Amino acid sequence: MGHNGKGNSLFSRYLVACIPKKVLSQNDAIVPTLLTEVAQNLQALFFNGIQDRDGVTYRAAFIGCKGDFEFLQLDAGSFDRTYLNEGRVRHRQMCPECWAGLAEYPSTDMSDRPKWVDSLYKDDPWSAEPPLNLAPYASSRKASLYKRDCFHMLKYGFARDLCGSVLFLLSWLCYFDYEGVQSKSIDNRLDRAHSLFSMWCMAESKCSTIKRFTPSNLHRKNAGQFPWLGGKGSDTVLVMMFLDFFVLQCLQSLRHPSHQVVLQDVGFGQLYQQPRESVGVSLDGPGVAFNYLHAEPAAKRREPVDDRGEGRAVFDYEAVF
């Protein structure tokens, strides 16, 4: 069974329901009712299983649900504490899995032993149990049922920040300036960066929805803002692949000797290929992660049927989540 993040969605997922957005907006009970039905089906799959024509019974264990922030934490989980609760003035809990956000549990504590670790799964992040928790799952750590989706975390999170930052960095280091170029403003430099990106897309037979690179759509209108790339998840991957290619060219024609260390640190090391030791010290991670997620199957092996006439597929937790 291939990983459900690769290939055509029609052939790699099992469709449960299609609900028009207009219908959803008219009735708040639709999603909870649907998830209740799904949970009841998961109960039947776990306790009763499915028997094939040879009399072999297969049982399915529910190991979690993944999705984007809006679906998991707001729609499916109805969490009382999420990132939306982060307080700028008052200390408020902002994590569904721990008490991070309180004064004694700083959410910004990234040490080897952060204080919020001691509060993990001390209580549930909801006032009423969500419908999906009716499915057979661990009796403790109930919030761990809701998994973070790696593709959203990378393409819509970490990788977008990387792309925005690297585009600005290369602009500041003058790598989008050429002989005879008149304007060296950030707007014109980003314009030239997009022209190079468009040419790269044509050469590689790729298609992107990004029409321009500007301080506005890179979300850095002033020096106090942190840049990040807009667009679709697939656009993020394309920009990363382009930057991988472009940084390697920059390393071969440095504007200044001091740039070598910087460019080596930001190089992507050829996405979807084996990372090189000389390039991509800090940014090989996204490429390796995409590689793994696309290549690794969800079902790792199939165990033989036991003496009770039951068989089971064993899933790799890390591959699925």
Phi, psi and omega in degrees: 000118181288159178295140186283009177261003185237142174088191183288128181302326182300326185256358182242002178224157175254114183289128179263314182198152172238119182234118179301145181301324180298322179291318180300319183290343183267345185213110182287347183273353185296308183296312177302321179294317178297315181292328175297318178296319178298317180298320178294323175296321179293326175299314180296320179295324182283313185275322183259323180074185178235133181254131179272182186293341179268003178086009179275129181261129177248129177247144181248129176259134181275114184252005175145167179233130179241155180177188179278173185301313185299318182287309187292306190273335182258313184274303185284316185269335184048050184290142176278340179229122179216183178300334179294341181272359183302127182264136177268334180251308179264150177276116183229146177295133184226014180233131180288348184255343181211189183258022179303139182117332176288160184301323181276352178229074183299131179290341181271004180284105181247027180286175179298331179227075181295150183295327184293345178301323181293345182258005183301127175057030176292328177210173182271147184271024181221157177270334175229135185297130180294155182302320183296337180285358172284340178289152179300122181201179181300139180283338174251169181050048186298327182292343179289352175299329185266106187265149173283137180274119184301323182292322176291320181297323182274300186292326182254008180228260186306313185292326178294322177296318180299312183299313180299317182293317183292322177299317178291320180299313180294329176293314181295329180274005173072024181277358172251015176257141181226164180301130180093352179288131184276306186268135177239026176289158182297326179297314181289325176296317178292327175300314180292326177298318179292326177298317177295319178298317179297318178295322178297317179300318179297317181294327182264006182057044178251159180230127180238151178269355181283119183271331181206159165254119177222159175304329181290308182279356169261007172058039175223076181281340177217170187293345181273358183256148179265127184286144171208150187278133174273192178096189182277167177299323179294329177295322179300316180296319180296317180295322177296319179294320177296314181296325175302312179295314187289320180298324177296323177293321180296323180295334181275346178218074184295139174286330180206142182306328182292345182286342186300313181297318181297312183292327176294325180287331182261354181296147183270347177069038179059092178303143179069010173235174180295132179295143178262150183290329187276342184228150173083035181302317185257340188242017173290334187309308181302318180296317179296318180296314178300317179304310184295314184295325180283328188269332189279130178286153178285319178262116188278321182201165177241122181279150180295158179293135181272183186289352176265006180076026181242139177234165180206146173266137181257125183260144177274114184303315184291328181289322181286323184246000000 
